Amino acid sequence: MGVARLYAATGEAIARLEETGDGWTVDVSLPGSGAQCLAVDPRDPDTVYAGLREGGVRCTTDAGGTWLDSALPESSVFSLAVSAVDGAVYAGTEPSRLFRSDDEGRTWRELEALLDLPSRPTWSFPPRPWTSHVRWIAPSPHRAGLLLVGIELGGLMRSSDGGASWQDHRPGAQPDVHSIAWHPRAAERAYEAGGGGAAFSTNGGEDWTPADEGRDRHYTWSVAVDPVDPDCWYVSASTGPFAAHRGGDPQARIYRRRDGEAWQALSGGLPEPLPAMPYALVATEGRLYAGLANGQLWESRDRGESWGRCRLLGELGRLVALAAAPV
């Protein structure tokens, strides 16, 4: 499995986490920036994009040593992604707009067709009902131009031509999209966690099948899939948005679904109840990470059967997003 590197967004900064023999070093950059999302270039572990609450997009090519402003036309960035196929960088904002860069963030063009979808007048984020945002962007790691985008709250949209045209909310998917994942090897498999449950697709995001049996919590937030086994995937879930996000008891659990069977709550070694919402799940070869809102990082090396808390040699404060660097 080797030495690992993770990047985290804390809501205020970006942290680079490096595994050592004693634990994980924590190197914080962009302090006070309001960094709330991030994306790592799947071809380069040192290239990272950070989405800021009111500062647009910043980019580093030296693992956080220096950051440059990418001059995005909108300031409030909620989602970022980098295509593993063609290197395109995508940024989603509030209000809902989607942008693409084909020169590593130096220039951007808006994918305006997203806003022409018939469902757009119904998009509304409950805490701020006058607006909505692009919560998640998932370019296919297998096919250039195939793109899934989640609007909170509005639907899961699909494009097969890099955003030039769009299919409206896909049948069977959750309309309150929180996160989306593609399987890195099974080209047609995709997964969603949403405000009313989870769903999966076996035909490249065209149609979706709800997957909720076995869970007693249906407000799902983060989704991750085992990189080897497309029938093994994970979600974090709470009883509802107030419990998940208000800072008290999150009433949260982490679940695993295997081989089409019912969801199983994972608890071996995890504190019960969990002290904070698992905002981020990341699955890599042989490891599963859970990042909690209170800055704790937990790891499993047996697909969630048992867990250990990672020793952080520094403070994160909060953890709102997590991504693994390519090996």
DAPEFEN-V137131 format. One record per pair of residues at least 4 apart in sequence whose ideal C-beta (glycine too) atoms are under 6 Angstrom apart, sorted by the first residue. I is the first residue (numbers start at 1). J is the second residue. Records with the same first field share a line. If there is no record, write none. Layout:
# DAPEFEN-V137131
I: J, J
This chain:
# DAPEFEN-V137131
1: 286
3: 19
4: 19
5: 18, 325
6: 17, 324
7: 16, 38, 40, 48, 323
8: 15, 319, 322
9: 14, 35, 36, 37, 38, 320, 321
10: 316, 317, 318
11: 36, 318, 320
13: 28, 30, 31, 35
14: 29, 30, 35, 50
15: 26, 28, 316
16: 27, 63, 64
17: 24, 26
18: 25
19: 24
20: 25
23: 311, 313
24: 310, 312
25: 313
26: 312, 314
29: 64
30: 35, 67
33: 52, 55
34: 52, 53, 54
35: 50, 52
36: 53, 320
37: 51, 79, 80, 321
38: 50, 321, 323
39: 49, 80, 81, 82
40: 48, 323, 325
41: 47, 82
42: 84, 326
45: 325, 326
46: 61, 62, 63
47: 61
48: 60
49: 57, 59, 80
50: 58
51: 57, 77, 80
52: 77
54: 75, 76
56: 72, 75
57: 70, 72, 77, 91
58: 67, 69
59: 68, 70, 105
60: 64, 67
62: 66
70: 105
72: 91, 108
74: 93, 97
76: 93, 94
77: 91, 93
78: 92, 94, 133, 134, 135
79: 92, 134, 135, 136, 137
80: 91
81: 90, 137, 139
82: 89
83: 88, 139
84: 141
85: 144
86: 144
88: 100, 102
89: 101, 105
90: 100, 137
91: 99
92: 98, 134, 137
93: 97
94: 131, 133
95: 131
96: 132, 133, 134, 151
98: 111, 114, 134
99: 108, 110
100: 109, 111
101: 105, 108
103: 107
111: 163
113: 165, 166
114: 166
115: 120
117: 166, 168
118: 168
119: 155, 168, 169
123: 132, 151, 154
124: 129, 132
125: 131, 132, 152, 153
132: 151, 154
133: 152
135: 150, 152, 177
136: 150, 177, 179, 180
137: 149
138: 148, 180, 182
139: 147
140: 146, 182
141: 182, 184
142: 187
145: 160, 161, 162
146: 160
147: 159, 163
148: 158, 180, 205
149: 157
150: 156, 177, 180
151: 155
152: 177
153: 176
155: 169, 175
156: 169, 170, 173, 177
157: 166
158: 167, 170, 205
159: 163, 166
161: 165
169: 175
170: 208
171: 207
172: 199, 207, 208, 209
173: 192, 199, 208
174: 192, 194, 196, 197, 199
176: 194, 195
177: 194
178: 193, 194, 221
179: 193, 222, 223
180: 192
181: 191, 223, 225
182: 190
183: 189, 225, 230
184: 227
186: 230
188: 202, 203, 204
189: 230
190: 201, 205
191: 200, 223, 225, 233
192: 199
193: 198, 220, 221, 223, 235
195: 219
196: 218
197: 210, 212, 218
198: 211, 220, 235
199: 208, 210, 211
200: 209, 211
201: 205, 208
203: 207
213: 262
214: 262, 263
215: 255, 263
217: 237, 238, 239
219: 237, 238, 240
220: 235, 237
221: 236
222: 236, 280, 281
223: 235
224: 234, 281, 282, 283
225: 233
226: 232, 283
227: 285
231: 259
232: 258
233: 257
234: 256, 281
235: 255
236: 254, 278, 281
238: 243, 244, 250, 251, 252
239: 243, 251
241: 245
242: 246
243: 250, 251
244: 250, 277
250: 276, 277
252: 274, 277
253: 265
254: 266, 278, 290
255: 263, 265
256: 264, 266, 304
257: 263
266: 304
268: 305, 306
269: 306, 307, 308
270: 307
275: 294
276: 292, 293, 294
277: 293
278: 290, 292
279: 293, 320
280: 291, 321, 322
281: 290
282: 289, 322, 324
283: 288
284: 324
287: 301
288: 300, 304
289: 299
290: 298
291: 297, 319, 322
292: 296
295: 316, 317, 318, 319
297: 310
298: 307, 309
299: 308, 310
300: 304, 307
302: 306
